[in-house]
Amino acid sequence: MRDRRLGGTDLTVSEVGFGCARLGGLFQGDDRAGGVRLLRTALDHGITLFDTSSMYTQGESERLLGEAFAGARESVVIATKAGYVLPAQRRLLAPLKPLLRPLIRRARLRGAQLPPALRGALSQDFSPAHLIRSAEQSLRRLRTDRIDLLQLHSPPSEMLENGDLLEPLERLRQQGKVRHYGVSCETTADVLLCLRLPEISTVQVRLSLLDGSALAEALPGAARRGLGVIARECYAGGLLSTPAAGVDLDTVVPEGPSHRRTLDRLRECERLAGRLGRPLPELALQFVLGQPGVSVTLLGMRHQAHLAGNLVHLAAPALSAEEMRRSATAALGRSCAASPPAPPAAV
């Protein structure tokens, strides 16, 4: 596992980070002990950045991190997020998980099968009071005295034009409760808005063979600013780790014309991987790892098998300049059978 500097910060992180969005989920078949073992095994293999959020799995994700690394805090970099508010229904689930999990496993239920009234609707709150309260609660769940990186969790675009949004994060930094802060962006356009915020240290952005929108402006702009770039969804929500014939687009792509377009692009990526002699997940991961300016690539993992597979793809040879060029062409939504000039950000 190679290490990289996280932008202009004093943090050194592994090139692959552990995405904890589903860790401890009620419908994922996880158990607490298994989650702790998985996190510790990831650290044993050199993964040092762990990315979570106050709202992931009703706070269980943060609790598992706190338990797993209570005796190894100096060995890991913990990034969490604030800005979402869980509905009351989901908050009530947290203490009931040990009782509900075996019942759900036996009934083979999925979260999507729950009626909307039981799931509740997420909302956002970026007020100073909520952000500070959320950070304090995260500190308790993580069993730590500081958060290495606190990120605003998908703030609306119009809010990113308001510099006052960062004032509570700066207050937390001055108190020593947060070392650095940044923004987890919902869209590539939001990354461009973040470039105007001189106080932030990082941006998190979606980047994959199916979504290369960050290649043209966002990544070069972040590099010029010295921002750390956290790339997420390199497998495009699982689409790039599943054969196209078995993909259920309804779980990833909203209904409409984008279904056919996404499936066509996925098949094109499969053909490219075949021509290059690489498994598609390997190509997807190595493509993101090879992008200039990317500090760390997040991989969501819930089981030991996920970790083992990712480590295999990570150990593969880096993409050659030609492989990178053809992959970038695919990521920008063009045919990768021909040989057009490479986009500037991909070479």
ABEGO torsion letter per residue (X at the ends): XBBBBBEABABBBBABBBBAAABGBAAAGBBAAAAAAAAAAAAAAGBABBBBBAABGGGAAAAAAAAAAAAAAAABBBBBBBGBBBBAAAAAAAAAAAAAAAAAAAAGBBAAABBAAAAEBBBBBABAAAAAAAAAAAAAAAGBABBABBBBBGBBAAAAABAAAAAAAAAAAAAGABABBBBBBABAAAAAAAAABAABABBBBBBBAABAAAAAAAAAAAAAAGBBBBBBGAAGGGAAABBAAABBAAAABBBEAAAAAAAAAAAAAAAAAAAAGBBAAAAAAAAAAABBGBABBBBBBABAAAAAAAAAAAABBBBBAAAAAAAAAAAAGBBAABBBBBBAAAX
